[in-house]
Amino acid sequence: MLYIHGTGHFHPENELSNAFLEGLDIGTNAQWILERVGIQNRRTVLPLDYIRHTRNKDLRAAQEAALYTNAETGRRAAEMAMARAGVKPEQIGMVICGGCTPDTCIPAEASRVACALGLEVPAFDLHTACSSFGTQLHFLNQLGAAAPEFVLVVSPENMTRAVDYSDRNTAVLFGDGTSAAVVSTRVPARVCVTRTSFGGSPKGADEVRVPRTGYFWQNGPAVHKFAIKKMASLLEELQQGLTPEAAERLVYIGHQANLPMLESVARRCNIPAERHFMNIVGYGNQCAAGAPIVLSQHWETLKEGDVLGLIVVGSGLAWSSLQIEVR
């Protein structure tokens, strides 16, 4: 059994609206964006003037121009999670980070986040791209009582620094966000992770990638098809493992990649709109942070008896699912 004691999130202030992207004159407009991906707004750590004037043609310049480091966004999300959990920094025994856009190859992102928080604990990265949160909790669930009493799990995702803003196909997708959660395999809490899974298909490893010194790229049609099929399959597995009463209450939180994909999975699994939690429309694709941020945004309204299925897929190709119950 794994328990979530508190969740947190952070979004930078700068907004990438559809009107802003239309103003870049890259062959896109608000109607095209809404029809294609269903996103209206996004956040970015980059200054808007930097994007407007450079289209982010120099990735090194983007790193220097960013208003926040991953360590700083990680710190802010983590502090919210710890405050909600009622856990002090000195109670954290381990930090795990992971996602798609680390600031450095070394040290581990987790080490830099832990340093920003003033923590002297074991810290390491465990990532499977956009499915990282599910993978991390699956790992901790397998570790069981051998894990420290409280573990801080963080996904700092500031992907806009790796986006080519002259390419309309990728410029419209991403928004920056960071998620955090305080979890334990030893100390009970009202929010329980009762089932975890992880899987992968490495033959599709190159379908989605961010080169060490390059921009985000994906085989869009193939990835879209894979994500819908896999997420629907994972959600159906959770539904089949529940009692009929619990299945009728199951809330779906999917990987926040684009709106048509999320809605397709919901239709296939007969999830009505009121039981489909998402933030893709207002925040864009936040990579590994997207789904856990949705959970965090609903943290204060979770009530006894709620059952959530958090389903995530990512580059690798990798996938994970979490069954979360509120008791």
N, C-alpha and C positions, 0 to 999 in steps of 0.2 A: 504494500500500500504506500502511496505517495501523497503527501498533503501540500496544498498551496496555501501559505499563510498570508500572502499579500502580493499584489501585482502593481506595477507602475509603468508609466510611459512618458515620453517627451517628444514633442514636435517643434522644430524650429519655427520662428515667426514668419519668415519670408514665404509668400504665397506665389505659386506658379499656377495662375488661373488659365483657363482656356483662352481668354482674351489676350493674355500676355503671350502665350505660345503662338496665337494667330498673328500677333504683331511682329514675330520674328521673321515672317515672310518665308516660311519653309514649305509652303504648299499645303497648309492645313488650316482648318477653321473649327469653330466650336461645334457646329453640326456634325462635321466629319469625325471629330474626336468622340462625341457622345454616341454616335452610331457604331463606331469601331470598338471602343473600350468602356464607354459609360462613365468616364471620369470627368468631373467638373473642376476639381481643384487639387492641389498638391502643396507640400511644404519642401523647402530646400535650405541647406546650410550655406548655399552660395549667395552672394549679393546679386540682386536682379540685374543691376547694371553690368556686372561681369558677364552674365549669360547673354544679355542683350548685345553687348559690344564684341564678344569673342566667340560666341556659340560653343564655348568650352573646347577650343581647338588645342589647348596645351594642358594635358592632364596634370602636369607638375604645378602649373599655375593655379589650377583648381584646388589642389591640396593647400597651397599657400593662401588662396583667397577665402577659403572656407571660414565661416564665422565661429564654428565649433569643431573641435576634434571629436573623434569617437569616444575617447575617454571622458570628455566633458558631457556629451549627451548620455553616455552610460551612467555617469555619476548622478545626473539629474533624475533619470528614470529609476535608478536603484534607490535613491533616497525616498522617492514616493512609495516604492514597494516596501521598504523597511518600515516607513511610518505607518502604512496600512496594516502591516503585519504585527506592529508593536514589538519589533525586534531591533535591538541596538546594534550598531556596527561591530562592536566587540563580540557579539554572539555569532556572527557569520564565521563559519569554519572553512569555507571554500568558495571560490568564484569561478564560474564557467561562462565563457563567452563564445559567440560564433555567429556567423552570418555570411554575407556575400562581399562585403566591402571593408576589410580591415585596413587600418591606417598603415600598418607595418607588417612585413613578413616575420620579423622578430623585433622586439619581444612579442609574446602572445598578447592579443587584445585584452584578455582577462587580467594580465599583469598590470597593464596600464590603467584599466578601470579600477582594480584593487588599489593601486597607488593613489589614484585620484580620491578614493574614499578613505585613505589612510589605513588600509587593512594590510596586515602582515600574515597572510594565510596562503595555502596552496592555491594557485591560479593557473588555469590552462584553457585552451580553446578546443571546442568540439563542434564542428560545423558540417552540415550537409546542405549548404546553400539555404534556400527558402524553407526547407523542412527542418531547420536546425532546432527550433524550440521543442518539437516533438521528439527528435532524436536525443536531445539532452535529457529530457525527462524520462525517456525510455531507458537510457543509460543509468540514471540515478535509481530508477525503479529496480533495475537488475542488480545494482550495487547494494541496495537494501540497507541494513543496519550498519554496514561498514562505512557508510557515508557520514560526514560530520553532522552534528545536530541540525544546523541550518546551512543551506547552500544558496548562494545568490546566482541566479541565471540571467544573463544579459545578452541582448542582441542589438548592438548599435549598427543601424543601417542608414548610411548616408550615400546612397547610390547615385544621387544626381551629380556627384563629382566624376563619375565614370560614364556619363551620358553625352553623346554627340548631339548637340542642339542644332545641328544642321540636318539631322536625319529625323523626319517627321514620324517614322515608325516607332522609334524608341523614345524620342523627346516627350511624347505625350503620356508615357506609361508611369514614370517613377516619381515618388515623393519620399522624402526622408522622414524617418521615425526611429525611435529606440524603445525597446520593451525591456522589462525586468520583472523578475518574480523571486520571492523568497519561498523556498520549498524545503520539505523535510521528509525523510523516511522514518523518523523516530518520534516526532512530536505531533500529535493529532491536531487537526484543524477542521473547520466546518466544510471546507472545500477539499474534496478527495479525488485523486486520479485513480480510478478503479481498474483501468485497462490501458495498456500502452502497446504500440506496435511500431516496427520499423522494417523497411525493406528497400531494395534497390535493383536497378537494371543498368549496370555499367556499360552495356552496349550502346546506350544513348548518352554517354558521358559528354560528347562534344555538341550536343543539341542546344545547350545553353552554356555560355561561358563569358567570363571577364578575363582576358589575358592579363598577364602581370603588368604590362605597360600599354594596355589598349582599352577600348570601349566595350561596353556590354553588347553582346550579340546573341541572337537565338534563331533557331529554325522555327519561326512563329507557328505555322500551321501544324507541324508535327507535335510541337510542345503543347499547343492548345488542345489537340485531340487526346494526347496522352493524359493531360491534367484532368480533363473532364471524365474520362473513362476510369482513371485510377481513384480520383476523389469520390466518384459515385460508388465505386466498388467498396472502398473503405467505409463510407457512410452506411451503406447497406449492411455490411458486416456488423457494425455497431447496432443498427436497428434490430437485426435478427437475434442479437444476444440479449436484448431487453425484454421485459414483460410487455404485453400489449399496452398496458397503462403507461409505462415509462416511455415506450416508443412514441406514444401520442404527445408526450411532452418534450421530446428530444429537440434541442436547439442546435442548429448547424452553424459552425464558424469555420469557414474555409480559407485557403490561401488567397490573400487579397491581390490577385493578379489582374483581373479585369471583370467587369460586371457581367457580360454575356456568359463567361465561363461559370461564375458563381451561380447565376440563375439557372443555367442548364443543369447543373448538379442538383439544385433544389427541386427542379421539376421532375427529374428522373427519380428522385427519392421521396417525392410527395411531401416536401417541406413547405408549409405556407409561409408567407412573407413575415408574419409576426414571430415565427420561430427561426428566422434567418438573420443572424446578427452579422453586420458588415460595416466597413467604413471606407470602402474603395472609392465611392463617389466623391467624398470630400478630401481624401488624403492620398489617393493613388496607390500604386504598388509599392509597399514598404518592405518588400523582400521578406526576410526571416522575421522581422518585427511585426508584420501586418496582423496575422492572426492573434498572437498574444496581446497586441495592443487592443484589438477588438474586445478580448476578454477583460482587459484592464479597464476599458471605457465603460463596461457594464458591471464592474466589480461591485459597486455600491448598491446595485439593484438586484443582485443575485439573492434568491430566497430558497428556503428549505424545500426540497423536492425537485429542484431544477436538475436536469440532466443535459449536458452539453457534449456534442461531438466536435472536437477540434481536429480538422483534417488538413494536412499540409503536404505539398509536393515541392520538389526542387531539383536543381541541376544535379547531375550525377549518373543517371537519374535516380532520385531518392524520394521516399515518402514516409510519412509517419501519421499515426492517429492517436488521439487521447480521448478516453471517456471520462468526463468530469462530472461528479455528483456533489450536490450541496445538501448537507445533512444538518 
